[in-house]
Amino acid sequence: MITRFLTARIFRFAFRMKIASPVDLPSEGPLVIAANHESNLDGFVLASAFPDRRLTFLSASYLFDELIRGTFLRAMGALPVKKQSANISSLKKALAILEEDGTVAVFPEGGIVGSEILGGAVYLALKANAPILPVRIAGTREALPPGRALPTLCPIEVSVGSTFRPSDVKGASASVKEAMPEGRKALENALAEMCSARTCDEKVAMEHMPRENA
């Protein structure tokens, strides 16, 4: 609780974080949040953007060995996952959280340099019959690009999309395996339509640039 409170205050004030969200943002029930991933700040940003929900992250296992991010992830109750692994234990724990109307946060690109939408978020949503909430984060790459140790206080914007259920894309009668490909495509389209990463970053930067007097 203290971790979420402090993180929200830091990003809302120091980074001038703005949040644009629809009126139908669910206030209760199971939810899978799926966001783009461009910076090591993204997990902190998501936690700050949803202060009324306890987010459980599916995070790369090596991050738990780092001092700052590892401490944050453990405080948030994050679950470790590895690429090219079934991650059965963590997925079972994530499903149990969703069954208790909890919230699981996933970066479906699988990493900062990832481009392909992986299946974890869609799989969890299908198994738990939970909606997916697509989220587009802009500005974090400028604030803390890969390879930099300390962030600069660049403005950050979080755009929250509308929820959708992967089971509705293929049909309720489809199995999880049958619904996965179209569910992944629907998530990919939802994130792409919200705006490309570069366009978002440029938009945020331009909105906060000082303007010359005419």
N, C-alpha and C positions, 0 to 999 in steps of 0.2 A: 504493500500500500504506500509506504513512504517512498519507495523507488519510483513508482508511477507518478506520485505527486511532484517529486523533485524534477523528474524528467520532463513532465508537462510544463512546468514553470520555466525551465531553461529554454526549451524550444519555442514556446509561445512568446517569450519576451526577448531573449538574446538573439534568436534567429528570425524573429518577426514572422513566425509560422502562421500561414493562413489556411483555412479549411473551407472548401466548397463542397457541400453535400446536398443530396436531394431530401425532400421532405419525408420520404418513405423509409428513411434509415431505420432498420429494425432496432427496437430498444430491448427486446428479450428474445429468448429462443436460441437454438444452436446457430452458429454462423462460422463460415470459413472466409477469412479475409485473404485475398490474393493480390499482391502488389508487385510492381516492377522493382528491380533491384539495381541501383547504380552507385551505391556508396555504403561504407560501413556505418553511416549514420541512419540508414533506413529503418532499422529495428527500433531505435530510439524514437524516431519520428512517428512510426505507427503507434507505439505505446502512448505517445503524447496526444495523438489525434483521436484516440478512443478512451478517454479517461474513465468512462462509466462502465467499461467492460474490462475484465481481466483477460488479457491476451496470452495464450500459450503458443510460443513460437516453435516451429520445426526449424532447427538451426544446424548448420554444419558442425559436426562433432569437434573439429579442430578448434573452433572458436572458444570452446569451453576451457582451453588451455591458456587463453589470453587473459591478462589481468583485468582490464576494464570491461571488455565485452563479456568475458566469462563470468565475472561477478554479476553483471546486469542480467545475463541469461539465466543464471541459477536463481537469482532473486525473482525473476519472472516465471520460474517453473518451466523453462524451455526444455524441449525434448531433442536429443541429439540424433542426427541422421547422417548417413554416409552415401555418397554417390556410388552407383553400381552395387548397391546392397538392398536387400528386401526391407530392412528397417522394421521388421515385424513388431518388435516390442514397443517402439515409439509410436507406430501407427495404431496399435491397439490402445495405448494410453490416450492418444489423440481422439480416437473414436469414443472412448469412455467419457472424455471431457465433453464432446459434442452431445452425447446421450444425456448428459446432465445440463443441457442448455448452455454449455460454455462456448467460448470463442477460440478458434485456432487460427493463427496467422502463418501464412506460407508465402515464400518468394518463389513462385513456380518456375522462374528461369534457372533456378538451381545455383545461382551465384552471380556475382557482379558482372562477370564477363559473359554470362549466359545469354543466349538469344532464343533458344527453343523452349517452348512451354512444356514442362514436364507434367507428369500425371498425378502428383501427390494431392494437390488441392481438389481436383475433380474426383479422385478416388474417395477421399474422405467425405466429400459432399454427397456422393452417390450412396455410399455405405450408410451414412447417418441420415440421409434424406434432409440434408441441410442446404440452405441457400449459400451461394458464393457472392461475396461483395468485392467487386474489382476496385482497386485503388491505384491511382497514378500519383507518384511522388515526383516533384520537380524541384530543382535547386540544390539537392544534396551532392550531386557530382561536382558542382562548383564549390560548395562548402568544404567537401573533403573527398577529392578524387582519389582513385586507387594509387597507392604508393606514398601518399602524404600522411604524416603522423598526426599533425594537429589541424583542426578545422579553422576556417575563416568564417566570420559571421555574415554569411550570405543569406538573403531571404529564402524561405522554403514555402512551397505551396503543396497542399494535399488535396487532390480532386477525388471525391468519393462517387462512384458510379451507382447504378441501380442493381439490386440483387437479382439473381436468376438461379434457377435450379437446373443442373445438368440433366436430371431425369426428364424434365419437360422438353428438352431439345430432341431427344431420341424417342421419348414416349415412356410412360410409366411401366409398360410391360417388358421393356428391354432389360437385359441383364447388365450388371456393372461392366463386364467386359465389352458388351455391345455398345454401351453408351459412352465409353471412355473416349474414343476418337473424336466424336462430334462435341462432346463436352469440352475437351481440350481446345478444339477449334473455336468454340463459342467464347471461351475465356480469352484466347489469343485475340479474337476480334474485339472483345469488349475493352481490353487494355489498349489496343491499337487505336480504336475509335476515340478514346478519351483524349488522345493526342500523343504524338511521338515524343520520345524523351527529349530530343534536341529542341523541338518546338516548345515544349513546356518550359525548359530551362530558359530559353530566349525570352519567352513571354514574362516569366517572373522577373528576370533581370531588367527588362525594358520598363516594367511597371515601377521599378524602384530606382531607376536612373534619374539623376537631377536633370531638370529641363531648363534650357536657356530661355531667358525672357525674350519675347518677340519684339 
